[in-house]
Amino acid sequence: MAKWKEVSAYTGVEIEEDAPTNNAGSGAVSMPPDAMMKKKKKKLLDARTKEYKAHQARLEASRKKRMEQRKSKFVEKVKESLNDFNRESFLTEDNLKVLRSIVQNKQNKPVKMKDGSMKVDLFTASAITKVYDAIQQKSNKEKFDRMLNGTKAQFMKIADFAFKSVKMK
């Protein structure tokens, strides 16, 4: 029978072993078969038992709670988005009402024109409404209304006119 010696690859000197090869530090601990860990079986719930009915009641309660939380967050988000949604600019053709709401809410909003829509800021809306309120003749107000509800170019002409005629403090 051959006897083998372990030799270092770098020095060629015989290595003396301090501990056996199956020591606990290496992770390969030999265990007898009766010391093996037993796997726990997962207990299945039978739908006919009282335990399952209690489990089902807990599940339903947690599901209901989640739905209520989700529903309340959803409702809040919808209400918040409705405030941002400019109904008056889509439902009415009168852009003067939209401009007045911009001045009242102090918030930019889109104004619907014949050739698209454009956002109007507070400064522009304020100037245009001041000029409209200052107009005395009915024919001039009608012309102003037509131009407000017309194209983007007509609206820009009104805005330029309003900036020239409104005096800043």
Salt bridges, closest charged atoms under 4 A:
GLU14 OE1 - LYS5 NZ 3.92
ASP46 OD2 - ARG48 NH2 2.72
GLU51 OE2 - LYS43 NZ 3.64
GLU60 OE2 - ARG63 NH1 2.82
GLU88 OE2 - LYS109 NZ 2.80
ASP133 OD1 - ARG100 NH2 2.72
